[in-house]
Amino acid sequence: MWGADWGVGWRYTGMQEMLGCGFLTTDGEEWIGARNGLKPACNRNNTDGFETLEKVNDKLLERIEERGGVVDMGSLLFDAVSGLP
């Protein structure tokens, strides 16, 4: 079990608000559970086509530029994905 060897517990305090309790902020059995939950999303069918993600990214970059680089990412992300299939 190499998930137990990461030693990332110290990150959790600083990153929990943004990332919560997941594979980036946990060790051991918690890490294994988080990784197993994420693993199905990483199959080829879910990682081959980035067209939708590219559209969202382009929208985000346009909006960030329009606002001079100072933005509320929460509202921008919501707006960027609104109306996508």
URGIVEN-V606388 format. One record per pair of residues at least 6 apart in sequence whose C-alpha atoms are under 7 Angstrom apart, sorted by sequence separation. I is the first residue (numbers start at 1). J is the second residue. D is the distance in Angstrom with one decimal. If there is no record, write none. Layout:
# URGIVEN-V606388
i = <I & I>
j = <J & J>
d = <D & D>
This chain:
# URGIVEN-V606388
i = <64 & 64 & 23 & 22 & 23 & 22 & 23 & 12 & 11 & 9 & 60 & 8 & 9 & 8 & 9 & 8 & 7 & 60 & 6 & 59 & 4 & 3 & 4 & 56 & 3 & 56 & 3 & 3>
j = <70 & 71 & 31 & 31 & 34 & 34 & 35 & 25 & 25 & 25 & 76 & 25 & 26 & 26 & 27 & 27 & 27 & 80 & 27 & 80 & 27 & 27 & 28 & 80 & 28 & 81 & 31 & 32>
d = <6.9 & 6.4 & 5.0 & 6.7 & 5.1 & 5.3 & 5.6 & 5.1 & 6.0 & 6.4 & 6.5 & 6.0 & 5.8 & 6.2 & 6.6 & 6.5 & 6.5 & 6.2 & 6.3 & 5.9 & 5.2 & 6.0 & 3.8 & 5.4 & 5.4 & 6.2 & 6.1 & 6.4>
